[in-house]
Amino acid sequence: MESPQATVQGPAAAESAPQHGYTANKDAYLRRLKRIEGQVRGIARMVDEDKYCIDILTQVSAVTKALHAVSLGLVEEHIGHCVVGAAAEPDPDLRAEAIDVKVKEAAEAIGRLLR
């Protein structure tokens, strides 16, 4: 989900858009997600071709594991970039609030992953 700042429109928006923790690894994430997308299409094809249910479940498990790896990478990037960035806030009052917000975001994301 994008932050409100990331929805700014216009030519200058790309230059002033905030950097996210994953930005440096964006291409790698996109490659992994495209690979996962191909795996999901393969699963749909297996269902369409009436393949054995255990073989389909094996592929679903592989996709689930791959998505978890992406998710954990994003959580790590969030903590390493966003939480650490909040800790660098010069104003002590704003710093404490910013850290609380970013840590809560991470905890909620981890909670969603564990459901």
TIRO-2110 file (N, C-alpha, C; in Angstrom, 1 decimal):
// TIRO-2110
0.9, -1.2, 0.0, N, 1, A
0.0, 0.0, 0.0, CA, 1, A
0.9, 1.2, 0.0, C, 1, A
0.5, 2.2, -0.8, N, 2, A
1.4, 3.4, -0.9, CA, 2, A
1.1, 4.4, 0.2, C, 2, A
2.1, 5.1, 0.5, N, 3, A
1.8, 6.2, 1.5, CA, 3, A
1.2, 7.3, 0.8, C, 3, A
0.5, 8.2, 1.5, N, 4, A
-0.1, 9.4, 0.8, CA, 4, A
0.9, 10.2, 0.0, C, 4, A
2.1, 10.3, 0.5, N, 5, A
3.1, 11.1, -0.2, CA, 5, A
3.4, 10.5, -1.6, C, 5, A
3.3, 9.2, -1.7, N, 6, A
3.7, 8.5, -2.9, CA, 6, A
2.7, 8.7, -4.1, C, 6, A
1.5, 9.3, -3.7, N, 7, A
0.5, 9.5, -4.7, CA, 7, A
0.5, 10.9, -5.4, C, 7, A
1.6, 11.7, -5.1, N, 8, A
1.7, 13.0, -5.7, CA, 8, A
1.8, 12.8, -7.2, C, 8, A
1.1, 13.7, -8.0, N, 9, A
1.1, 13.6, -9.4, CA, 9, A
2.0, 14.7, -10.0, C, 9, A
2.4, 14.5, -11.3, N, 10, A
3.1, 15.5, -12.0, CA, 10, A
4.5, 15.1, -12.3, C, 10, A
5.3, 15.9, -13.1, N, 11, A
6.6, 15.5, -13.5, CA, 11, A
7.6, 15.5, -12.3, C, 11, A
7.4, 16.4, -11.4, N, 12, A
8.3, 16.5, -10.3, CA, 12, A
8.0, 15.4, -9.2, C, 12, A
6.9, 14.7, -9.4, N, 13, A
6.5, 13.7, -8.4, CA, 13, A
7.6, 12.6, -8.3, C, 13, A
8.1, 12.1, -9.5, N, 14, A
9.1, 11.0, -9.5, CA, 14, A
10.3, 11.5, -8.8, C, 14, A
10.7, 12.7, -8.9, N, 15, A
11.9, 13.2, -8.3, CA, 15, A
11.8, 13.4, -6.8, C, 15, A
10.6, 13.8, -6.3, N, 16, A
10.3, 14.0, -4.9, CA, 16, A
9.7, 12.9, -4.2, C, 16, A
9.4, 11.8, -4.9, N, 17, A
8.7, 10.6, -4.3, CA, 17, A
9.6, 10.1, -3.2, C, 17, A
9.1, 9.7, -2.1, N, 18, A
10.0, 9.1, -1.0, CA, 18, A
10.6, 7.8, -1.4, C, 18, A
11.8, 7.6, -1.0, N, 19, A
12.4, 6.3, -1.2, CA, 19, A
11.9, 5.3, -0.2, C, 19, A
11.6, 4.1, -0.7, N, 20, A
11.2, 3.0, 0.2, CA, 20, A
12.4, 2.1, 0.5, C, 20, A
12.3, 1.3, 1.5, N, 21, A
13.3, 0.4, 1.9, CA, 21, A
13.7, -0.5, 0.8, C, 21, A
12.8, -0.9, 0.0, N, 22, A
13.0, -1.9, -1.1, CA, 22, A
13.5, -1.3, -2.4, C, 22, A
13.6, 0.0, -2.5, N, 23, A
13.9, 0.7, -3.7, CA, 23, A
15.2, 0.2, -4.3, C, 23, A
16.2, 0.0, -3.5, N, 24, A
17.5, -0.4, -4.1, CA, 24, A
17.4, -1.8, -4.7, C, 24, A
16.5, -2.6, -4.2, N, 25, A
16.3, -4.0, -4.7, CA, 25, A
15.1, -4.2, -5.5, C, 25, A
14.5, -3.1, -6.0, N, 26, A
13.2, -3.2, -6.7, CA, 26, A
13.2, -4.2, -7.9, C, 26, A
14.3, -4.1, -8.7, N, 27, A
14.4, -5.0, -9.8, CA, 27, A
14.4, -6.4, -9.4, C, 27, A
15.1, -6.8, -8.4, N, 28, A
15.2, -8.1, -7.9, CA, 28, A
13.8, -8.6, -7.4, C, 28, A
13.1, -7.7, -6.7, N, 29, A
11.7, -8.1, -6.2, CA, 29, A
10.8, -8.3, -7.4, C, 29, A
10.9, -7.4, -8.4, N, 30, A
10.0, -7.6, -9.6, CA, 30, A
10.3, -8.9, -10.3, C, 30, A
11.6, -9.2, -10.4, N, 31, A
12.0, -10.5, -11.1, CA, 31, A
11.4, -11.7, -10.3, C, 31, A
11.5, -11.6, -9.0, N, 32, A
11.0, -12.7, -8.2, CA, 32, A
9.4, -12.8, -8.3, C, 32, A
8.8, -11.6, -8.3, N, 33, A
7.3, -11.6, -8.4, CA, 33, A
6.9, -12.1, -9.8, C, 33, A
7.6, -11.8, -10.8, N, 34, A
7.2, -12.3, -12.1, CA, 34, A
7.4, -13.8, -12.2, C, 34, A
8.4, -14.3, -11.6, N, 35, A
8.6, -15.8, -11.5, CA, 35, A
7.5, -16.4, -10.8, C, 35, A
7.1, -15.8, -9.6, N, 36, A
5.9, -16.4, -8.9, CA, 36, A
4.7, -16.3, -9.7, C, 36, A
4.5, -15.2, -10.4, N, 37, A
3.3, -15.1, -11.3, CA, 37, A
3.3, -16.2, -12.3, C, 37, A
4.4, -16.6, -12.9, N, 38, A
4.5, -17.7, -13.8, CA, 38, A
4.1, -19.0, -13.1, C, 38, A
4.6, -19.2, -11.9, N, 39, A
4.3, -20.4, -11.2, CA, 39, A
2.7, -20.5, -10.9, C, 39, A
2.1, -19.3, -10.6, N, 40, A
0.7, -19.3, -10.4, CA, 40, A
-0.1, -19.7, -11.7, C, 40, A
0.4, -19.1, -12.8, N, 41, A
-0.2, -19.5, -14.1, CA, 41, A
-0.1, -21.0, -14.3, C, 41, A
1.1, -21.5, -14.0, N, 42, A
1.3, -23.0, -14.1, CA, 42, A
0.4, -23.8, -13.3, C, 42, A
0.1, -23.3, -12.1, N, 43, A
-0.9, -24.0, -11.2, CA, 43, A
-2.3, -24.0, -11.9, C, 43, A
-2.7, -22.9, -12.4, N, 44, A
-4.0, -22.8, -13.0, CA, 44, A
-4.0, -23.7, -14.2, C, 44, A
-2.9, -23.8, -15.0, N, 45, A
-2.9, -24.7, -16.1, CA, 45, A
-3.0, -26.2, -15.6, C, 45, A
-2.4, -26.5, -14.5, N, 46, A
-2.5, -27.9, -13.9, CA, 46, A
-3.9, -28.2, -13.6, C, 46, A
-4.6, -27.2, -13.0, N, 47, A
-6.0, -27.5, -12.6, CA, 47, A
-6.8, -27.7, -13.9, C, 47, A
-6.6, -26.8, -14.9, N, 48, A
-7.3, -26.9, -16.1, CA, 48, A
-7.1, -28.2, -16.8, C, 48, A
-5.9, -28.8, -16.7, N, 49, A
-5.5, -30.1, -17.3, CA, 49, A
-5.8, -31.3, -16.4, C, 49, A
-6.5, -31.0, -15.3, N, 50, A
-6.9, -32.1, -14.3, CA, 50, A
-5.7, -32.9, -13.8, C, 50, A
-4.7, -32.2, -13.4, N, 51, A
-3.5, -32.9, -12.9, CA, 51, A
-3.8, -33.4, -11.5, C, 51, A
-2.9, -34.3, -11.0, N, 52, A
-3.1, -34.9, -9.7, CA, 52, A
-3.1, -33.9, -8.6, C, 52, A
-4.0, -34.0, -7.7, N, 53, A
-4.2, -32.9, -6.6, CA, 53, A
-2.9, -32.7, -5.8, C, 53, A
-2.2, -33.8, -5.5, N, 54, A
-1.0, -33.6, -4.7, CA, 54, A
0.0, -32.9, -5.4, C, 54, A
0.1, -33.1, -6.7, N, 55, A
1.1, -32.3, -7.5, CA, 55, A
0.7, -30.8, -7.5, C, 55, A
-0.5, -30.5, -7.6, N, 56, A
-1.0, -29.1, -7.6, CA, 56, A
-0.7, -28.5, -6.2, C, 56, A
-1.0, -29.2, -5.1, N, 57, A
-0.7, -28.8, -3.8, CA, 57, A
0.8, -28.5, -3.6, C, 57, A
1.6, -29.4, -4.2, N, 58, A
3.1, -29.2, -4.1, CA, 58, A
3.5, -27.8, -4.7, C, 58, A
2.9, -27.5, -5.8, N, 59, A
3.2, -26.2, -6.5, CA, 59, A
2.6, -25.1, -5.7, C, 59, A
1.5, -25.2, -5.1, N, 60, A
0.9, -24.2, -4.3, CA, 60, A
1.8, -23.9, -3.1, C, 60, A
2.3, -25.0, -2.5, N, 61, A
3.3, -24.8, -1.4, CA, 61, A
4.5, -24.1, -1.8, C, 61, A
5.0, -24.3, -3.0, N, 62, A
6.2, -23.6, -3.5, CA, 62, A
6.0, -22.2, -3.7, C, 62, A
4.8, -21.8, -4.2, N, 63, A
4.4, -20.4, -4.4, CA, 63, A
4.3, -19.7, -3.1, C, 63, A
3.6, -20.4, -2.2, N, 64, A
3.4, -19.8, -0.8, CA, 64, A
4.8, -19.5, -0.2, C, 64, A
5.7, -20.5, -0.3, N, 65, A
7.1, -20.3, 0.3, CA, 65, A
7.8, -19.1, -0.4, C, 65, A
7.6, -19.0, -1.7, N, 66, A
8.3, -17.9, -2.5, CA, 66, A
7.7, -16.6, -2.1, C, 66, A
6.4, -16.5, -1.9, N, 67, A
5.8, -15.2, -1.4, CA, 67, A
6.2, -14.9, 0.0, C, 67, A
6.3, -15.9, 0.8, N, 68, A
6.8, -15.6, 2.2, CA, 68, A
8.2, -15.1, 2.2, C, 68, A
9.0, -15.6, 1.3, N, 69, A
10.4, -15.0, 1.2, CA, 69, A
10.4, -13.6, 0.7, C, 69, A
9.5, -13.2, -0.2, N, 70, A
9.4, -11.8, -0.6, CA, 70, A
8.9, -11.0, 0.5, C, 70, A
7.9, -11.5, 1.2, N, 71, A
7.3, -10.8, 2.4, CA, 71, A
8.4, -10.5, 3.5, C, 71, A
9.1, -11.5, 3.8, N, 72, A
10.2, -11.4, 4.8, CA, 72, A
11.2, -10.4, 4.4, C, 72, A
11.6, -10.4, 3.1, N, 73, A
12.5, -9.4, 2.6, CA, 73, A
12.0, -8.0, 2.7, C, 73, A
10.7, -7.8, 2.4, N, 74, A
10.1, -6.5, 2.5, CA, 74, A
10.0, -6.1, 4.0, C, 74, A
9.7, -7.0, 4.9, N, 75, A
9.7, -6.6, 6.3, CA, 75, A
11.1, -6.2, 6.8, C, 75, A
12.1, -7.0, 6.4, N, 76, A
13.5, -6.6, 6.7, CA, 76, A
13.9, -5.2, 6.2, C, 76, A
13.5, -5.0, 4.9, N, 77, A
13.8, -3.7, 4.3, CA, 77, A
13.0, -2.6, 5.1, C, 77, A
11.8, -2.8, 5.5, N, 78, A
11.0, -1.8, 6.2, CA, 78, A
11.7, -1.5, 7.5, C, 78, A
12.2, -2.5, 8.2, N, 79, A
12.8, -2.3, 9.5, CA, 79, A
14.1, -1.5, 9.3, C, 79, A
14.9, -2.0, 8.3, N, 80, A
16.2, -1.4, 8.1, CA, 80, A
16.2, 0.0, 7.5, C, 80, A
15.1, 0.3, 6.9, N, 81, A
15.1, 1.7, 6.2, CA, 81, A
14.1, 2.6, 7.0, C, 81, A
12.8, 2.1, 7.1, N, 82, A
11.8, 3.0, 7.6, CA, 82, A
11.9, 3.2, 9.1, C, 82, A
12.1, 2.1, 9.8, N, 83, A
12.2, 2.2, 11.3, CA, 83, A
13.5, 2.9, 11.7, C, 83, A
14.6, 2.5, 11.0, N, 84, A
15.9, 3.2, 11.3, CA, 84, A
15.8, 4.7, 10.9, C, 84, A
15.1, 5.0, 9.8, N, 85, A
14.9, 6.4, 9.4, CA, 85, A
14.2, 7.2, 10.4, C, 85, A
13.1, 6.5, 11.0, N, 86, A
12.3, 7.2, 12.0, CA, 86, A
13.2, 7.5, 13.2, C, 86, A
14.1, 6.6, 13.5, N, 87, A
15.0, 6.8, 14.7, CA, 87, A
16.0, 7.9, 14.4, C, 87, A
16.2, 8.3, 13.2, N, 88, A
17.1, 9.4, 12.8, CA, 88, A
16.4, 10.8, 12.9, C, 88, A
15.1, 10.8, 13.2, N, 89, A
14.4, 12.1, 13.2, CA, 89, A
15.1, 13.0, 14.3, C, 89, A
15.5, 14.2, 13.9, N, 90, A
16.2, 15.1, 14.8, CA, 90, A
15.3, 15.6, 16.0, C, 90, A
14.0, 15.8, 15.8, N, 91, A
13.2, 16.3, 16.9, CA, 91, A
12.8, 15.1, 17.8, C, 91, A
13.2, 15.1, 19.1, N, 92, A
13.0, 13.9, 20.0, CA, 92, A
11.5, 13.6, 20.1, C, 92, A
10.6, 14.6, 20.2, N, 93, A
9.2, 14.3, 20.3, CA, 93, A
8.7, 13.6, 19.1, C, 93, A
9.0, 14.1, 17.9, N, 94, A
8.6, 13.5, 16.6, CA, 94, A
9.2, 12.1, 16.5, C, 94, A
10.5, 12.0, 16.9, N, 95, A
11.2, 10.7, 16.8, CA, 95, A
10.5, 9.6, 17.4, C, 95, A
10.1, 9.8, 18.7, N, 96, A
9.4, 8.8, 19.4, CA, 96, A
8.1, 8.3, 18.8, C, 96, A
7.4, 9.3, 18.3, N, 97, A
6.1, 9.0, 17.6, CA, 97, A
6.4, 8.3, 16.3, C, 97, A
7.3, 8.8, 15.5, N, 98, A
7.7, 8.2, 14.2, CA, 98, A
8.1, 6.7, 14.4, C, 98, A
8.9, 6.5, 15.4, N, 99, A
9.4, 5.1, 15.7, CA, 99, A
8.2, 4.2, 16.0, C, 99, A
7.3, 4.7, 16.9, N, 100, A
6.1, 3.9, 17.3, CA, 100, A
5.3, 3.6, 16.1, C, 100, A
5.1, 4.5, 15.2, N, 101, A
4.3, 4.3, 14.0, CA, 101, A
4.9, 3.2, 13.1, C, 101, A
6.2, 3.4, 12.9, N, 102, A
6.9, 2.4, 12.0, CA, 102, A
7.0, 1.0, 12.6, C, 102, A
7.2, 0.9, 13.9, N, 103, A
7.3, -0.4, 14.5, CA, 103, A
5.9, -1.0, 14.5, C, 103, A
4.9, -0.2, 14.8, N, 104, A
3.5, -0.8, 14.7, CA, 104, A
3.1, -1.3, 13.3, C, 104, A
3.5, -0.5, 12.3, N, 105, A
3.3, -1.0, 10.9, CA, 105, A
3.9, -2.3, 10.7, C, 105, A
5.2, -2.5, 11.1, N, 106, A
5.9, -3.7, 11.0, CA, 106, A
5.2, -4.8, 11.7, C, 106, A
4.8, -4.6, 13.0, N, 107, A
4.2, -5.6, 13.8, CA, 107, A
2.9, -6.1, 13.1, C, 107, A
2.1, -5.1, 12.6, N, 108, A
0.8, -5.4, 12.0, CA, 108, A
1.0, -6.2, 10.7, C, 108, A
2.1, -5.9, 9.9, N, 109, A
2.4, -6.6, 8.7, CA, 109, A
2.8, -8.0, 9.0, C, 109, A
3.6, -8.2, 10.1, N, 110, A
4.0, -9.5, 10.5, CA, 110, A
2.8, -10.3, 11.0, C, 110, A
1.9, -9.7, 11.7, N, 111, A
0.7, -10.4, 12.1, CA, 111, A
-0.1, -10.8, 11.0, C, 111, A
-0.2, -10.0, 9.9, N, 112, A
-1.0, -10.5, 8.7, CA, 112, A
-0.3, -11.6, 8.1, C, 112, A
1.0, -11.7, 8.1, N, 113, A
1.7, -12.8, 7.4, CA, 113, A
1.5, -14.1, 8.2, C, 113, A
1.3, -14.0, 9.5, N, 114, A
1.2, -15.2, 10.3, CA, 114, A
-0.2, -15.7, 10.4, C, 114, A
-1.2, -15.0, 9.8, N, 115, A
-2.5, -15.5, 9.9, CA, 115, A
-2.7, -16.6, 8.8, C, 115, A
END
